[in-house]
Every structure is written in structure tokens, then in C-alpha cells.
């Protein structure tokens, strides 16, 4: 399942409504990008949405750790394990 490993942003469901107002189901997927971030001196590949990527870009390791701790409840299990070391 597509999910941002930091913010937990995932697939959203809704309805597609045509001009004649016929309704059909559809989904919106997050725009995930694979990037490397440094956590506790270890380079880790993560899949993050582009909104999160903008906040990570240009940040140093201390700022990245603050972002990760702010989103501690939505982190993936893999990142939580690395962060706790």
C-alpha cells in the first residue's frame, strides 16, 4: 500500500462526478518519491510524499530529527526502530 513513511499520508477515496452528475468511485494516491535521509549517522532510503520532501530538502541532520520526532506517532515501523537506536 502506498504510504508516506514519515507523515503516514496514504490513499484517499472519493467519488468522481461527471458533467451529467453520474457518480463513480475513484482514489487519489500520494505522490511518493524515494530519497535518502541521514538518521543517527546512517543513510536510509525512505518513500516520502512531495510535501514532506520539500520540508526535508536543505535541512541538516538536527532539523530532520526534529521533523521525525514531531511525527513520531505516524512513522513507519522501520523508521521507528532506527530512530530508537
N, C-alpha and C positions, 0 to 999 in steps of 0.2 A: 504494500500500500504506500502511496506517495505521502510522505510526511516530512516536514522540516524538522531536523534533529535538534534544533535549539528552541524554536518557539512552539513547535507542535502543530503548526498550521497544516491542515490536510485538505482532503476533498470536500467540497461544498455541494449540496444537492439543491435543485430548484426546478422551476418549470420554464420551458421555452414557449413563448406566446407569439403566435404568428399574427399577421395583419388582420386575418379574419377571426382572430381570438381562439384558434384551436390550440389546445394546450398539450404539450408532450414533455416528458421528463428529460432532464439533462444534468450534467455535472460540470463543475469548474474545478480544474486541477491547479495546484500551486505551481509556480514557475521555479522549479528546483534546479540548482546548479551545484556541481561538485567543486569543492575548494579545500585547500589545506589551511588549517589553523594550528597554532602552537599552544599546547596546553601543558603546563608544568615542564617545559623544555622538550616536549615530544611533539613532532609534527603528526597531525591526524587528519585524514581525509573525511570530510563531512558533507552531507547534502543539506543545503540551506536554501530557503526561498530568497528571491532577489531583494526583498525589503530588508531582510536580516543581513544579507551580503553587503548592502550599502552601509549599514551601521558598522560592520566589521572591517570594511576596507579602510586602510590607512590607520587602523587602531594598533597600538602596541600591545604587548602581551598582558600588561596590567589592565588595560581597558577591556580586552577580550575576556579576562577572568571576571571583571565586574559584570559584563553582559551575561556571562554564563551563570553567575551566582544570582542575578536578578531573575533569570528564567529557570531556576533550579527545579521547579515543580513540573516543567514541561520538557525537560531534557530527555533524550533517548537513554536507554539503559546503558548502552556502550559509553556514552559521554559521561554519564553519572559515575560509572565505575572509574574512569580515567580521572575525573575531577576529584574524587575522594582520595586518591593516592597521594 
